[in-house]
């Protein structure tokens, strides 16, 4: 192939690299005609299939875009719905907590009132018990003092008095007791 190029270069007249002669015009015309025929043939052969392929591809892309837009719209709707549900749940949670707090306050107040009432009742019973015990002790002490006084008086009388004096004092004391009432 190299030898052919060298041969062609030697066949050209000397000094001629590019000539604008008939051969060049005919060769250029034939090439132009071949290009036009090729373009027309390719247009008839390939234009419609390529156009259909591009339209199908455009339609597929548009369908995918539409599907993704629809999916995005559904996703946005779901997000809005879930946000709404979350807000409702938060509101319900706050209501439940508020109700529980109100119930707890009411219950604690009731428990405190019951405890105060029980404490008051216990205090009253204790005071009543203390008063009853005090009265019982006073009665026992009085009885003990009376018994002790009577024993002391009996001993004193038996040692220091004779029977006549004893009878006289007994009658005077009995008369005084009949005239006065017992004081508590």
C-alpha positions as CSV (number, residue, x, y, z in Angstrom):
1,X,0.0,0.0,0.0
2,X,2.8,2.3,0.7
3,X,4.2,1.6,-2.7
4,X,0.9,2.5,-4.3
5,X,0.9,5.9,-2.6
6,X,4.4,6.5,-3.7
7,X,3.4,5.5,-7.3
8,X,0.4,7.9,-7.3
9,X,2.6,10.7,-6.0
10,X,5.1,10.1,-8.8
11,X,2.3,10.0,-11.4
12,X,1.2,13.5,-10.6
13,X,2.9,16.3,-12.6
14,X,5.5,18.0,-10.6
15,X,4.3,20.9,-8.4
16,X,0.7,19.8,-8.5
17,X,-0.8,18.9,-5.1
18,X,-4.4,19.9,-5.7
19,X,-5.8,20.6,-9.1
20,X,-9.1,22.1,-10.0
21,X,-9.7,20.3,-13.2
22,X,-12.5,18.2,-14.6
23,X,-11.5,15.1,-12.9
24,X,-11.6,16.7,-9.5
25,X,-15.1,18.2,-10.2
26,X,-16.5,14.9,-11.5
27,X,-15.0,13.1,-8.6
28,X,-16.4,15.6,-6.2
29,X,-19.8,15.5,-7.9
30,X,-20.0,11.8,-7.8
31,X,-19.1,11.9,-4.1
32,X,-21.8,14.5,-3.5
33,X,-24.3,12.4,-5.4
34,X,-23.3,9.3,-3.4
35,X,-23.7,11.3,-0.2
36,X,-27.2,12.6,-1.2
37,X,-28.3,9.1,-2.3
38,X,-26.9,7.6,0.9
39,X,-28.7,10.3,3.0
40,X,-32.0,9.7,1.2
41,X,-31.7,6.0,1.5
42,X,-30.7,6.2,5.1
43,X,-33.6,8.6,5.7
44,X,-36.1,6.2,4.2
45,X,-34.6,3.2,5.8
46,X,-33.6,4.5,9.2
47,X,-35.6,7.7,9.9
48,X,-38.9,6.0,10.8
49,X,-37.3,3.2,13.0
50,X,-35.0,5.7,14.8
51,X,-37.9,8.1,15.3
52,X,-40.1,5.4,16.7
53,X,-37.3,4.2,18.9
54,X,-36.7,7.7,20.2
55,X,-40.5,8.2,20.7
56,X,-40.7,4.9,22.6
57,X,-37.8,5.9,24.7
58,X,-39.3,9.3,25.4
59,X,-42.6,7.7,26.3
60,X,-40.9,5.2,28.6
61,X,-39.0,8.0,30.3
62,X,-42.1,10.1,30.5
63,X,-44.0,7.1,32.0
64,X,-41.3,6.6,34.5
65,X,-41.4,10.3,35.4
66,X,-45.2,10.2,35.7
67,X,-45.0,7.0,37.9
68,X,-42.3,8.5,40.1
69,X,-44.4,11.7,40.4
70,X,-47.5,9.6,41.3
71,X,-45.4,7.6,43.8
72,X,-44.0,10.9,45.2
73,X,-47.5,12.3,45.5
74,X,-48.6,9.1,47.3
75,X,-45.6,9.3,49.6
76,X,-46.3,13.0,50.4
77,X,-50.0,12.1,51.1
78,X,-48.8,9.3,53.4
79,X,-46.4,11.6,55.1
80,X,-49.1,14.2,55.6
81,X,-51.5,11.5,56.9
82,X,-48.8,10.1,59.3
83,X,-48.0,13.6,60.5
84,X,-51.7,14.2,61.2
85,X,-51.9,10.8,63.0
86,X,-48.8,11.7,65.0
87,X,-50.3,15.0,66.0
88,X,-53.6,13.3,67.0
89,X,-51.7,10.7,69.0
90,X,-49.7,13.5,70.7
91,X,-52.9,15.3,71.5
92,X,-54.5,12.1,72.8
93,X,-51.4,11.4,74.9
94,X,-51.5,14.9,76.4
95,X,-55.2,14.4,77.2
96,X,-54.5,11.0,78.8
97,X,-51.7,12.5,80.9
98,X,-53.8,15.4,81.9
99,X,-56.7,13.1,82.9
100,X,-54.3,10.9,84.8
101,X,-52.8,13.9,86.6
102,X,-56.2,15.2,87.6
103,X,-57.2,11.7,88.8
104,X,-54.0,11.4,90.8
105,X,-54.5,14.8,92.4
106,X,-58.1,13.9,93.3
107,X,-57.1,10.5,94.6
108,X,-54.2,11.9,96.6
109,X,-56.6,14.5,98.1
110,X,-59.1,11.8,98.9
111,X,-56.4,9.7,100.5
112,X,-55.1,12.7,102.5
113,X,-58.6,13.5,103.7
114,X,-59.2,9.9,104.7
115,X,-55.9,9.8,106.6
116,X,-56.7,13.1,108.4
117,X,-60.2,11.7,109.3
118,X,-58.6,8.5,110.6
119,X,-56.0,10.5,112.5
120,X,-58.7,12.7,114.0
121,X,-60.8,9.7,114.9
122,X,-57.7,8.0,116.4
123,X,-56.8,11.1,118.3
124,X,-60.4,11.4,119.6
125,X,-60.4,7.7,120.7
126,X,-57.0,8.2,122.3
127,X,-58.2,11.2,124.2
128,X,-61.4,9.4,125.3
129,X,-59.3,6.5,126.4
130,X,-56.9,8.8,128.3
131,X,-59.9,10.5,130.0
132,X,-61.5,7.2,130.9
133,X,-58.1,5.9,132.2
134,X,-57.6,9.1,134.2
135,X,-61.1,8.8,135.7
136,X,-60.5,5.2,136.5
137,X,-57.2,6.0,138.2
138,X,-58.8,8.8,140.1
139,X,-61.5,6.5,141.3
140,X,-59.0,3.8,142.3
141,X,-56.9,6.4,144.0
142,X,-59.9,7.8,145.9
143,X,-60.9,4.2,146.9
144,X,-57.3,3.5,148.0
145,X,-57.1,6.7,150.0
146,X,-60.5,6.0,151.6
147,X,-59.5,2.5,152.5
148,X,-56.1,3.7,153.8
149,X,-57.8,6.5,155.8
150,X,-60.3,4.2,157.2
151,X,-57.5,1.7,158.2
152,X,-55.5,4.5,159.7
153,X,-58.5,5.8,161.5
154,X,-59.5,2.3,162.7
155,X,-56.0,1.7,164.0
156,X,-55.9,5.1,165.7
157,X,-59.3,4.6,167.2
158,X,-58.5,1.2,168.4
159,X,-55.3,2.3,170.1
160,X,-56.4,5.6,171.6
161,X,-60.2,5.5,172.2
162,X,-62.5,3.6,174.2
163,X,-65.8,2.2,173.1
164,X,-68.0,5.1,174.3
165,X,-65.9,7.7,172.4
166,X,-65.9,5.5,169.3
167,X,-69.6,5.3,169.3
168,X,-70.0,9.0,169.8
169,X,-67.6,9.9,166.9
170,X,-69.2,7.3,164.6
171,X,-72.7,8.8,165.2
172,X,-71.4,12.3,164.5
173,X,-69.7,11.3,161.3
174,X,-72.7,9.3,160.2
175,X,-74.9,12.4,160.8
176,X,-72.6,14.6,158.8
177,X,-72.5,12.2,155.9
178,X,-76.2,12.0,155.8
179,X,-76.5,15.8,155.6
180,X,-73.8,16.3,152.9
181,X,-73.6,14.7,149.4
182,X,-70.6,13.0,148.0
183,X,-68.5,15.3,145.8
184,X,-66.5,14.0,142.9
